[in-house]
Amino acid sequence: MISQSSQDGDVRKPQHVEINAIVLYITTFFQSTGASLIWPITTLYMHNVLHQSMTVAGIVVMGLSVTMMIGNWLGGKLFDHWNPFKALVISVGLALLTLLSLTFWNSWPVFAIFMLISGFADGLIYTLLNSYATTIQTIDTRKVFNLQYLFMNVGVVAGTAVVGFLFDYGVELVFGGAAVMYGVFFVLVLKFFNVKGLAKQSARAAEKAAKSTFKTPVVIYAILGLAFSFYMSYILWETVIATHMTDLGMTAKDYSFLWTLNGVIIIFGQGLLDRFIERLPVRWTVLGGSTLFALSFLILIQATTYPMFVFSFVILTIGEILSSPQIPAWIDDLSDPNAKGHAQGLLTMFVSLGRAIGPLYGGLLIDSGSYKLLFTSVFAIMFFFVLLTGLLSKRHVRN
């Protein structure tokens, strides 16, 4: 990045530089599509094909979330204190190399080792992409994250729609397809993410952060707790609720349709929300959406028929649309302007922590209690963080 000079020779402040928003959205789509080819079949492949117990499969999935957390933390550090472009190239390159290796070597325990490496690489990627998003100032931050979330979910719909078909013809096609998506992602990163001046801009911000007297608002920690409870609850739908539905006589196809419905509602809902999101206070979209999300689990307590599960999932999805993409925007708004990577790294760490603990927590409560106890406790945990965040956020309402 070159400083501009005025006619009288005075040197002006360097201009702000940022990633192109459209590029960010397109790369998010390809990354999300590739990742969505993997996560739906991870447990299924380990249990049904590699003949590992559900306990072993659960440990691997939990380990994947732990390595992702490490990547989340490191990604924030690299964005703030090193070179954002080089960090992203290495991260995507590692993910691509891992997927290519899985295409040819996917027996036990090689599969588990590669999945742990993949989790670490994706952890880096998620934080770095979010940190790149925070550089965009020509568009309202909330719209940036809203549209990024929309493209991510289009990728989820695309990936989950084809993974079943590919898996029927061999897991090699699944990993190969994911590698193709990450290959396109890698090319886009090489071509468009080396934003001139961004590394120097990050270095200057890191220097300012080191000297900064900025005090992190307490409400940020409450928001992190809310994000943790949000994703600890959300992952129950990807794990134990599937078993609960089949125990009640519903089919795997019934369960799969819920995710298709989830994707369709998100795509149309996010597009509609983007039109007037700037008029809605970020505090109320996050708190209102999280409240709806929590209430969906109260519905689950009494759910015994398929329409009740559909109703609960629709309420959950509406809550997700309102709150999930706005949480990183709210964190960005409240955090140190010179440590954006650190803030997004913390957030993605708490998201990964929730996804790691959720299945274990759900299994323990089901084994020692019941599904009703699990759903009641999840509602209570989420509602506690909604109330805590609401109380602490009154002094930090965004204008």
C-alpha positions in Angstrom: 0.0 0.0 0.0 1.5 3.4 -1.1 0.9 6.6 0.8 -0.7 9.3 -1.3 1.2 12.7 -1.6 -0.5 16.0 -1.9 0.7 18.7 -4.4 2.6 20.6 -1.7 4.6 17.5 -0.8 2.8 16.6 2.4 2.3 12.9 2.9 -1.2 11.8 3.7 -2.3 8.9 5.9 -2.2 5.6 4.1 -5.6 4.6 2.6 -7.6 1.8 4.1 -7.4 -1.4 2.1 -9.9 -4.3 2.1 -10.8 -7.6 0.4 -13.4 -7.4 -2.4 -16.7 -8.5 -0.9 -17.8 -10.5 -3.9 -14.6 -12.4 -3.9 -15.0 -13.2 -0.2 -18.6 -14.5 -0.8 -17.6 -16.7 -3.7 -14.6 -18.2 -1.8 -16.9 -18.8 1.2 -19.3 -20.7 -1.1 -16.6 -23.1 -2.4 -15.1 -23.7 1.1 -18.5 -24.3 2.5 -19.5 -26.7 -0.3 -16.3 -28.7 0.2 -16.7 -28.9 4.0 -20.3 -29.9 3.6 -19.3 -32.9 1.6 -17.3 -34.2 4.6 -19.1 -33.6 7.9 -22.4 -35.4 7.1 -20.6 -38.7 6.4 -17.8 -38.6 9.0 -19.5 -40.6 11.7 -21.4 -42.8 9.2 -18.1 -43.8 7.5 -16.3 -44.6 10.7 -19.1 -46.7 12.1 -20.6 -48.4 9.0 -17.5 -48.8 6.8 -14.5 -48.7 9.1 -16.4 -50.7 11.8 -15.5 -48.4 14.7 -17.7 -48.0 17.7 -19.9 -44.9 18.1 -17.7 -44.1 21.1 -14.6 -44.1 19.0 -16.4 -42.1 16.3 -17.5 -39.6 18.9 -14.0 -39.2 20.3 -12.7 -38.5 16.7 -15.4 -35.9 16.1 -14.6 -34.2 19.4 -10.9 -34.3 18.6 -11.7 -32.7 15.3 -13.5 -29.8 17.1 -10.5 -29.4 19.5 -8.0 -29.2 16.6 -10.3 -26.7 14.9 -10.3 -24.6 18.1 -6.5 -24.6 18.0 -6.7 -23.5 14.4 -9.2 -20.8 15.3 -6.9 -19.3 17.9 -3.8 -19.5 15.7 -5.7 -18.0 12.7 -6.5 -14.8 14.7 -2.8 -14.5 15.8 -1.5 -14.9 12.3 -3.9 -12.4 10.9 -3.0 -9.7 13.5 0.7 -10.4 13.8 1.9 -12.0 10.6 0.8 -11.9 6.9 -2.9 -12.6 6.3 -2.4 -13.7 2.7 0.4 -16.1 3.4 -1.5 -17.5 6.4 -4.6 -18.2 4.3 -2.5 -19.8 1.4 -0.8 -22.2 3.9 -4.1 -23.0 5.6 -6.0 -23.7 2.4 -3.0 -25.6 0.9 -2.9 -27.8 4.0 -6.6 -28.5 3.8 -6.4 -29.3 0.1 -3.4 -31.6 0.6 -5.2 -33.4 3.4 -8.3 -34.0 1.2 -6.2 -35.2 -1.7 -4.5 -37.7 0.7 -7.9 -38.9 2.0 -9.0 -39.6 -1.5 -6.3 -42.3 -1.8 -5.7 -43.3 1.9 -8.9 -43.5 4.0 -8.5 -46.7 6.0 -8.3 -46.8 9.9 -6.6 -45.1 11.7 -5.2 -43.0 8.8 -8.7 -41.5 8.3 -8.9 -40.2 11.9 -5.4 -38.6 11.7 -6.2 -36.8 8.4 -9.6 -35.6 9.8 -7.8 -34.1 12.8 -5.4 -32.3 10.5 -8.4 -31.2 8.4 -10.1 -29.8 11.4 -7.0 -27.7 12.3 -6.8 -26.4 8.7 -10.5 -25.5 8.6 -10.1 -23.8 12.0 -7.4 -21.5 10.6 -9.6 -20.9 7.5 -12.8 -19.9 9.3 -11.0 -17.3 11.5 -9.0 -15.9 8.6 -12.0 -15.5 6.4 -13.9 -13.8 9.2 -10.9 -11.6 9.8 -10.8 -10.7 6.1 -14.5 -9.8 6.3 -13.8 -7.3 9.1 -11.5 -5.3 6.7 -14.5 -4.4 4.6 -15.6 -0.8 5.4 -17.3 0.2 2.2 -20.3 -2.0 3.2 -22.0 -2.1 6.6 -20.3 -4.8 8.7 -23.6 -6.5 9.4 -24.5 -6.8 5.7 -21.0 -8.2 5.1 -21.5 -11.0 7.6 -25.1 -11.5 6.6 -24.2 -12.1 3.0 -21.2 -14.2 3.9 -23.5 -16.4 6.0 -25.9 -16.6 3.1 -23.2 -17.8 0.7 -21.9 -20.3 3.3 -25.4 -21.8 3.6 -25.9 -22.0 -0.2 -22.7 -24.1 0.0 -24.1 -26.2 2.7 -27.2 -26.9 0.7 -25.1 -27.8 -2.4 -22.7 -30.0 -0.5 -25.3 -31.9 1.5 -27.5 -32.3 -1.6 -24.9 -34.3 -3.5 -22.9 -36.1 -0.7 -25.4 -39.0 -0.4 -25.2 -39.6 -4.2 -21.4 -39.5 -4.2 -21.1 -41.7 -1.1 -23.1 -44.5 -2.7 -20.4 -44.7 -5.4 -17.5 -44.7 -2.9 -16.0 -42.5 -0.3 -13.2 -41.6 -2.7 -15.6 -39.6 -4.8 -16.7 -37.6 -1.7 -13.1 -36.7 -0.7 -12.2 -36.1 -4.4 -15.2 -33.8 -4.8 -14.3 -31.9 -1.6 -10.7 -31.6 -2.9 -12.0 -30.1 -6.2 -14.0 -27.5 -4.2 -10.9 -26.6 -2.1 -8.8 -26.6 -5.2 -11.0 -23.8 -6.7 -10.9 -22.1 -3.3 -7.0 -22.3 -3.3 -6.9 -20.7 -6.8 -9.2 -17.9 -5.8 -7.1 -17.2 -2.7 -3.9 -17.0 -4.8 -5.5 -14.7 -7.4 -7.5 -12.3 -5.3 -6.5 -12.4 -1.6 -3.1 -10.9 -1.9 -4.5 -7.4 -1.2 -1.8 -4.8 -1.6 -1.0 -3.1 1.6 -3.1 -5.4 3.9 -0.1 -7.0 5.6 1.3 -3.6 6.4 -2.1 -2.4 7.6 -2.3 -5.5 9.9 1.2 -4.8 11.2 0.4 -1.2 12.0 -2.8 -2.3 13.7 -0.8 -4.9 15.8 1.6 -2.2 16.9 -1.3 0.0 17.9 -2.9 -2.9 19.7 0.3 -3.5 21.7 0.3 0.1 22.9 -3.5 0.3 23.2 -5.3 1.0 26.5 -8.5 -0.5 25.1 -10.5 -2.4 27.7 -12.5 -5.3 26.4 -16.2 -4.7 27.3 -17.5 -7.4 29.7 -20.5 -7.9 27.3 -18.1 -9.5 24.8 -17.5 -12.4 27.2 -21.3 -12.8 27.6 -21.7 -12.9 23.8 -19.0 -15.5 23.6 -20.9 -17.6 26.1 -24.0 -17.1 24.1 -22.2 -18.3 20.9 -21.0 -21.3 22.8 -24.5 -22.3 24.1 -25.9 -21.6 20.6 -23.6 -24.1 18.8 -23.6 -26.6 21.7 -27.4 -26.7 21.2 -27.2 -26.6 17.4 -25.0 -29.6 17.0 -27.6 -31.8 18.9 -29.7 -31.6 15.7 -26.7 -33.0 13.8 -26.2 -35.8 16.3 -28.5 -37.1 19.0 -31.8 -35.7 17.6 -31.4 -37.9 14.5 -31.4 -41.0 16.7 -34.3 -39.6 18.8 -36.5 -39.2 15.6 -35.7 -42.7 14.3 -36.5 -44.1 17.8 -40.0 -42.5 17.5 -40.5 -44.2 14.1 -39.5 -41.5 11.7 -37.1 -42.3 8.8 -33.7 -41.0 7.9 -35.3 -39.4 4.8 -37.6 -37.5 7.2 -34.6 -36.2 9.1 -32.7 -35.4 5.9 -35.6 -33.3 4.6 -35.3 -31.0 7.7 -31.8 -29.9 6.6 -33.1 -29.3 3.1 -35.9 -27.1 4.6 -33.3 -25.4 6.8 -31.2 -24.5 3.8 -34.1 -23.2 1.8 -35.4 -21.0 4.7 -31.9 -19.6 5.3 -31.3 -18.8 1.7 -34.6 -16.9 1.2 -34.6 -15.5 4.8 -31.1 -14.1 4.7 -31.8 -12.5 1.3 -34.9 -10.9 2.7 -33.2 -9.8 5.9 -30.3 -8.2 4.0 -32.7 -5.6 2.6 -33.5 -4.0 5.9 -30.9 -5.3 8.3 -29.2 -1.9 8.8 -32.5 -0.6 10.3 -32.5 -3.3 13.0 -30.4 -2.8 16.1 -27.8 -5.6 16.2 -28.5 -6.1 19.9 -32.1 -7.0 19.3 -31.5 -9.2 16.2 -29.0 -11.3 18.2 -31.0 -11.5 21.4 -34.4 -11.9 19.7 -33.0 -14.6 17.4 -31.3 -16.4 20.2 -34.5 -16.4 22.3 -36.4 -18.0 19.4 -33.6 -20.5 19.0 -33.9 -21.4 22.7 -37.7 -21.6 22.6 -37.5 -24.2 19.8 -36.1 -26.7 22.4 -39.1 -26.2 24.6 -41.2 -27.4 21.7 -38.9 -30.4 21.3 -39.8 -31.5 24.9 -43.3 -32.4 23.8 -42.4 -33.4 20.2 -43.6 -36.9 19.3 -44.8 -36.4 15.8 -43.0 -35.3 12.6 -45.0 -32.0 12.2 -43.8 -31.0 15.7 -40.2 -31.6 14.8 -40.7 -29.6 11.6 -42.3 -26.8 13.6 -39.4 -26.8 16.1 -36.8 -26.8 13.4 -38.5 -23.9 11.5 -38.5 -21.8 14.7 -34.9 -22.7 15.3 -34.0 -21.7 11.7 -35.7 -18.3 12.0 -33.7 -17.7 15.2 -30.5 -18.8 13.4 -31.1 -16.4 10.6 -31.5 -13.5 12.9 -28.7 -14.2 15.3 -26.0 -16.4 13.9 -24.5 -14.1 11.2 -24.9 -11.0 13.5 -22.9 -12.4 16.4 -19.5 -11.9 14.6 -20.6 -8.4 13.4 -21.5 -7.5 17.0 -18.2 -8.8 18.3 -16.4 -6.8 15.6 -18.3 -3.7 16.6 -17.3 -4.0 20.3 -13.7 -5.3 20.0 -10.4 -3.4 19.7 -10.3 -2.0 16.2 -6.6 -2.9 16.0 -7.1 -6.6 17.0 -9.8 -7.8 14.7 -8.2 -11.2 14.1 -7.9 -11.9 17.8 -11.6 -11.1 18.4 -12.8 -13.3 15.5 -10.4 -16.0 16.6 -11.9 -16.0 20.1 -15.4 -16.2 18.7 -14.7 -19.1 16.4 -12.9 -20.9 19.3 -16.1 -20.7 21.4 -18.2 -21.9 18.4 -15.9 -24.9 18.0 -15.9 -25.5 21.8 -19.7 -25.6 21.7 -19.7 -28.1 18.8 -17.1 -30.2 20.6 -19.0 -30.4 24.0 -22.5 -30.7 22.6 -22.5 -34.3 21.5 -20.7 -35.4 24.8 -23.1 -33.4 26.9 -26.1 -34.7 25.0 -25.0 -38.3 25.4 -24.4 -38.0 29.1 -27.8 -36.5 29.8 -29.6 -39.0 27.6 -27.8 -41.9 29.3 -28.4 -40.6 32.8 -31.7 -38.9 32.3 -33.9 -38.4 29.2 -34.3 -36.4 26.0 -36.7 -34.1 27.9 -34.1 -33.4 30.5 -31.5 -32.6 27.8 -33.9 -30.2 25.9 -34.9 -28.5 29.1 -31.3 -28.0 30.2 -30.3 -26.7 26.8 -33.1 -24.1 26.9 -32.1 -23.1 30.4 -28.4 -22.6 29.5 -29.2 -20.6 26.3 -31.8 -18.4 28.1 -29.3 -17.7 30.9 -26.8 -16.3 28.4 -29.6 -14.4 26.5 -30.5 -12.6 29.8 -26.9 -12.1 30.8 -26.0 -10.6 27.4 -29.1 -8.5 27.4 -28.3 -7.0 30.8 -24.6 -6.3 30.1 -25.3 -4.9 26.6 -27.4 -2.0 27.6 -24.4 0.3 27.9 -23.1 -0.8 24.4 -26.1 -0.3 22.2 -25.0 0.3 18.6 -26.3 3.6 17.2 
